[in-house]
């Protein structure tokens, strides 16, 4: 992804502070609710935090903003599968 969300995410991810990455991405999607890539990244970080329900919610917002995004569709499938495994 290009732009502010990616710039916020990578240093936090590199330091292993995913909760801070979630906060940064939540701020980004609040400021730009139609930003599909920021929603996708938020979902990705939520999944990395083992919070698949939140990941699914974010990915659904990403999908609404960009219905043809194959990365989002794949991530949704993974998170739904994870929820079936833990459910």
C-alpha positions in Angstrom: 0.0 0.0 0.0 1.1 3.5 -0.6 0.5 6.5 1.6 -0.1 7.3 5.2 -1.4 4.0 6.5 1.6 2.1 5.2 3.9 4.7 6.6 2.3 4.2 10.0 2.1 0.5 9.9 5.6 -0.7 8.9 7.7 0.8 11.7 5.2 -0.4 14.3 5.0 -3.9 12.8 8.8 -4.0 12.7 9.0 -3.2 16.4 6.3 -5.8 17.1 3.8 -3.4 18.6 0.7 -4.5 16.7 -1.7 -2.9 19.2 -0.2 0.5 18.3 -0.5 -0.4 14.6 -4.2 -1.1 15.2 -4.6 2.3 16.8 -2.8 4.0 14.0 -4.8 2.2 11.3 -8.1 2.9 13.2 -7.2 6.6 13.1 -6.6 6.3 9.4 -9.9 4.6 8.5 -11.7 7.1 10.8 -10.2 9.9 8.8 -10.7 8.2 5.4 -13.5 5.6 5.8 -13.5 4.7 2.1 -9.8 3.8 2.0 -9.9 0.1 1.1 -6.2 -0.5 1.6 -6.2 0.9 5.1 -9.2 -1.3 6.0 -7.3 -4.3 4.5 -4.2 -3.5 6.5 -6.3 -3.1 9.7 -7.8 -6.5 9.0 -4.4 -8.0 8.4 -3.0 -6.6 11.7 -6.1 -7.8 13.6 -5.6 -11.3 12.1 -1.9 -11.1 13.2 -3.2 -10.3 16.7 -5.4 -13.5 16.5 -8.6 -11.4 16.5 -10.2 -12.9 13.5 -13.7 -11.4 14.3 -12.2 -7.9 14.1 -10.2 -8.9 11.1 -13.4 -10.0 9.3 -15.2 -6.8 10.2 -12.3 -4.7 8.8 -12.0 -6.9 5.7 -15.7 -6.5 5.0 -15.3 -2.7 5.1 -12.3 -3.1 2.7 -14.4 -5.3 0.4 -17.3 -2.8 0.4 -14.8 -0.1 -0.7 -13.1 -2.3 -3.3 -15.2 -5.4 -4.2 -12.6 -6.8 -6.7 -9.7 -6.8 -4.2 -8.4 -10.4 -4.3 -6.1 -9.8 -1.3 -9.2 -8.9 0.8 -11.1 -11.9 -0.5 -8.3 -14.2 0.4 -7.8 -12.7 3.8 -11.5 -13.0 4.5 -11.4 -16.7 3.6 -8.4 -17.3 6.0 -10.1 -15.4 8.9 -13.4 -17.2 8.4 -11.5 -20.6 8.4 -9.6 -19.6 11.5 -12.9 -18.8 13.2 -14.3 -22.2 12.2 -11.2 -23.9 13.7 -11.5 -22.1 17.0 -15.3 -21.9 17.2 
